[in-house]
Amino acid sequence: MYWYRDLYFDKKYIHHINRLKYKIEHGKAHKGVYLINLPKREGALLELIPSILLQQSRYPRESLCIIGMGKSRGQALELMRQIIDTVYHEQGNFDIASYLQIEQKPIPGEEVMQT
Protein backbone atom coordinates (compact mmCIF):
# COMPACT_ATOMS: atom_id res chain seq x y z
CA MET A 1 0.00 0.00 0.00
CA TYR A 2 1.35 3.39 -1.01
CA TRP A 3 0.20 6.59 0.71
CA TYR A 4 0.52 9.81 -1.29
CA ARG A 5 2.81 12.21 0.59
CA ASP A 6 0.33 15.11 0.38
CA LEU A 7 -2.74 13.04 1.26
CA TYR A 8 -6.05 14.77 0.52
CA PHE A 9 -8.34 14.89 3.55
CA ASP A 10 -10.49 17.37 5.42
CA LYS A 11 -8.58 18.50 8.51
CA LYS A 12 -11.86 19.61 10.07
CA TYR A 13 -13.21 16.05 10.19
CA ILE A 14 -10.20 13.75 10.29
CA HIS A 15 -7.79 14.01 13.19
CA HIS A 16 -4.70 11.94 14.03
CA ILE A 17 -4.07 11.04 10.40
CA ASN A 18 -0.89 9.06 11.08
CA ARG A 19 -2.61 6.89 13.70
CA LEU A 20 -5.50 6.28 11.32
CA LYS A 21 -3.12 5.34 8.48
CA TYR A 22 -1.30 2.89 10.77
CA LYS A 23 -4.55 1.22 11.82
CA ILE A 24 -5.74 0.90 8.22
CA GLU A 25 -2.41 -0.61 7.14
CA HIS A 26 -2.66 -3.20 9.91
CA GLY A 27 -6.24 -4.28 9.21
CA LYS A 28 -7.93 -2.30 11.97
CA ALA A 29 -10.04 -0.14 9.72
CA HIS A 30 -12.61 2.34 10.96
CA LYS A 31 -16.24 2.03 10.00
CA GLY A 32 -17.25 4.98 7.86
CA VAL A 33 -13.75 5.93 6.65
CA TYR A 34 -13.40 5.83 2.86
CA LEU A 35 -10.14 5.78 0.94
CA ILE A 36 -9.57 7.38 -2.47
CA ASN A 37 -7.43 5.12 -4.60
CA LEU A 38 -5.62 5.97 -7.82
CA PRO A 39 -6.32 2.83 -9.89
CA LYS A 40 -3.81 1.43 -12.35
CA ARG A 41 -6.49 0.56 -14.92
CA GLU A 42 -6.37 2.66 -18.06
CA GLY A 43 -9.32 5.03 -18.34
CA ALA A 44 -10.23 4.93 -14.63
CA LEU A 45 -10.00 8.22 -12.77
CA LEU A 46 -10.37 7.45 -9.07
CA GLU A 47 -11.77 4.63 -6.99
CA LEU A 48 -13.57 4.82 -3.65
CA ILE A 49 -12.84 2.02 -1.17
CA PRO A 50 -14.48 1.58 2.25
CA SER A 51 -11.60 1.07 4.69
CA ILE A 52 -13.48 -1.76 6.35
CA LEU A 53 -13.01 -3.73 3.11
CA LEU A 54 -9.27 -3.90 3.81
CA GLN A 55 -9.91 -6.19 6.77
CA GLN A 56 -10.36 -9.04 4.30
CA SER A 57 -7.19 -11.09 4.16
CA ARG A 58 -7.32 -11.59 0.38
CA TYR A 59 -7.85 -7.95 -0.58
CA PRO A 60 -4.93 -6.81 -2.84
CA ARG A 61 -3.49 -4.08 -0.58
CA GLU A 62 -0.10 -4.05 -2.30
CA SER A 63 -1.50 -2.48 -5.45
CA LEU A 64 -3.29 0.40 -3.69
CA CYS A 65 -2.16 3.99 -4.15
CA ILE A 66 -4.14 6.00 -1.59
CA ILE A 67 -4.30 9.72 -2.40
CA GLY A 68 -7.19 10.78 -0.17
CA MET A 69 -9.39 9.91 2.76
CA GLY A 70 -12.89 10.91 3.83
CA LYS A 71 -14.74 10.44 7.10
CA SER A 72 -17.93 9.55 5.23
CA ARG A 73 -18.86 8.39 1.74
CA GLY A 74 -20.30 11.81 0.90
CA GLN A 75 -17.21 13.64 2.09
CA ALA A 76 -14.94 11.27 0.12
CA LEU A 77 -17.02 11.76 -3.04
CA GLU A 78 -16.81 15.54 -2.64
CA LEU A 79 -13.05 15.26 -2.19
CA MET A 80 -12.83 13.17 -5.38
CA ARG A 81 -14.79 15.84 -7.24
CA GLN A 82 -12.42 18.54 -5.99
CA ILE A 83 -9.35 16.54 -7.06
CA ILE A 84 -10.75 15.91 -10.55
CA ASP A 85 -11.80 19.57 -10.94
CA THR A 86 -8.35 20.78 -9.90
CA VAL A 87 -6.57 18.45 -12.30
CA TYR A 88 -8.83 19.43 -15.19
CA HIS A 89 -8.47 23.17 -14.57
CA GLU A 90 -4.68 22.96 -14.15
CA GLN A 91 -3.85 20.58 -17.02
CA GLY A 92 -6.91 20.48 -19.25
CA ASN A 93 -7.06 16.69 -19.00
CA PHE A 94 -7.85 13.98 -16.45
CA ASP A 95 -4.36 12.52 -15.98
CA ILE A 96 -4.37 12.54 -12.19
CA ALA A 97 -1.20 10.44 -11.85
CA SER A 98 0.91 12.92 -13.81
CA TYR A 99 -0.61 15.88 -11.95
CA LEU A 100 0.27 14.29 -8.60
CA GLN A 101 3.64 13.16 -10.03
CA ILE A 102 2.99 9.52 -9.21
CA GLU A 103 4.61 6.94 -11.45
CA GLN A 104 2.07 4.28 -12.39
CA LYS A 105 3.72 0.87 -12.66
CA PRO A 106 1.77 -1.97 -14.25
CA ILE A 107 0.53 -4.69 -11.90
CA PRO A 108 2.46 -7.96 -12.45
CA GLY A 109 0.36 -10.51 -14.28
CA GLU A 110 -2.02 -7.91 -15.71
CA GLU A 111 -0.15 -7.14 -18.91
CA VAL A 112 -2.42 -6.97 -21.91
CA MET A 113 -1.35 -9.03 -24.89
CA GLN A 114 -1.67 -7.18 -28.16
CA THR A 115 -2.24 -9.04 -31.40
C-alpha positions as CSV (number, residue, x, y, z in Angstrom):
1,M,0.0,0.0,0.0
2,Y,1.3,3.4,-1.0
3,W,0.2,6.6,0.7
4,Y,0.5,9.8,-1.3
5,R,2.8,12.2,0.6
6,D,0.3,15.1,0.4
7,L,-2.7,13.0,1.3
8,Y,-6.1,14.8,0.5
9,F,-8.3,14.9,3.5
10,D,-10.5,17.4,5.4
11,K,-8.6,18.5,8.5
12,K,-11.9,19.6,10.1
13,Y,-13.2,16.1,10.2
14,I,-10.2,13.7,10.3
15,H,-7.8,14.0,13.2
16,H,-4.7,11.9,14.0
17,I,-4.1,11.0,10.4
18,N,-0.9,9.1,11.1
19,R,-2.6,6.9,13.7
20,L,-5.5,6.3,11.3
21,K,-3.1,5.3,8.5
22,Y,-1.3,2.9,10.8
23,K,-4.5,1.2,11.8
24,I,-5.7,0.9,8.2
25,E,-2.4,-0.6,7.1
26,H,-2.7,-3.2,9.9
27,G,-6.2,-4.3,9.2
28,K,-7.9,-2.3,12.0
29,A,-10.0,-0.1,9.7
30,H,-12.6,2.3,11.0
31,K,-16.2,2.0,10.0
32,G,-17.3,5.0,7.9
33,V,-13.8,5.9,6.6
34,Y,-13.4,5.8,2.9
35,L,-10.1,5.8,0.9
36,I,-9.6,7.4,-2.5
37,N,-7.4,5.1,-4.6
38,L,-5.6,6.0,-7.8
39,P,-6.3,2.8,-9.9
40,K,-3.8,1.4,-12.3
41,R,-6.5,0.6,-14.9
42,E,-6.4,2.7,-18.1
43,G,-9.3,5.0,-18.3
44,A,-10.2,4.9,-14.6
45,L,-10.0,8.2,-12.8
46,L,-10.4,7.4,-9.1
47,E,-11.8,4.6,-7.0
48,L,-13.6,4.8,-3.6
49,I,-12.8,2.0,-1.2
50,P,-14.5,1.6,2.2
51,S,-11.6,1.1,4.7
52,I,-13.5,-1.8,6.3
53,L,-13.0,-3.7,3.1
54,L,-9.3,-3.9,3.8
55,Q,-9.9,-6.2,6.8
56,Q,-10.4,-9.0,4.3
57,S,-7.2,-11.1,4.2
58,R,-7.3,-11.6,0.4
59,Y,-7.8,-8.0,-0.6
60,P,-4.9,-6.8,-2.8
61,R,-3.5,-4.1,-0.6
62,E,-0.1,-4.1,-2.3
63,S,-1.5,-2.5,-5.4
64,L,-3.3,0.4,-3.7
65,C,-2.2,4.0,-4.1
66,I,-4.1,6.0,-1.6
67,I,-4.3,9.7,-2.4
68,G,-7.2,10.8,-0.2
69,M,-9.4,9.9,2.8
70,G,-12.9,10.9,3.8
71,K,-14.7,10.4,7.1
72,S,-17.9,9.6,5.2
73,R,-18.9,8.4,1.7
74,G,-20.3,11.8,0.9
75,Q,-17.2,13.6,2.1
76,A,-14.9,11.3,0.1
77,L,-17.0,11.8,-3.0
78,E,-16.8,15.5,-2.6
79,L,-13.0,15.3,-2.2
80,M,-12.8,13.2,-5.4
81,R,-14.8,15.8,-7.2
82,Q,-12.4,18.5,-6.0
83,I,-9.3,16.5,-7.1
84,I,-10.7,15.9,-10.5
85,D,-11.8,19.6,-10.9
86,T,-8.4,20.8,-9.9
87,V,-6.6,18.4,-12.3
88,Y,-8.8,19.4,-15.2
89,H,-8.5,23.2,-14.6
90,E,-4.7,23.0,-14.1
91,Q,-3.9,20.6,-17.0
92,G,-6.9,20.5,-19.3
93,N,-7.1,16.7,-19.0
94,F,-7.8,14.0,-16.5
95,D,-4.4,12.5,-16.0
96,I,-4.4,12.5,-12.2
97,A,-1.2,10.4,-11.9
98,S,0.9,12.9,-13.8
99,Y,-0.6,15.9,-11.9
100,L,0.3,14.3,-8.6
101,Q,3.6,13.2,-10.0
102,I,3.0,9.5,-9.2
103,E,4.6,6.9,-11.4
104,Q,2.1,4.3,-12.4
105,K,3.7,0.9,-12.7
106,P,1.8,-2.0,-14.2
107,I,0.5,-4.7,-11.9
108,P,2.5,-8.0,-12.4
109,G,0.4,-10.5,-14.3
110,E,-2.0,-7.9,-15.7
111,E,-0.2,-7.1,-18.9
112,V,-2.4,-7.0,-21.9
113,M,-1.4,-9.0,-24.9
114,Q,-1.7,-7.2,-28.2
115,T,-2.2,-9.0,-31.4
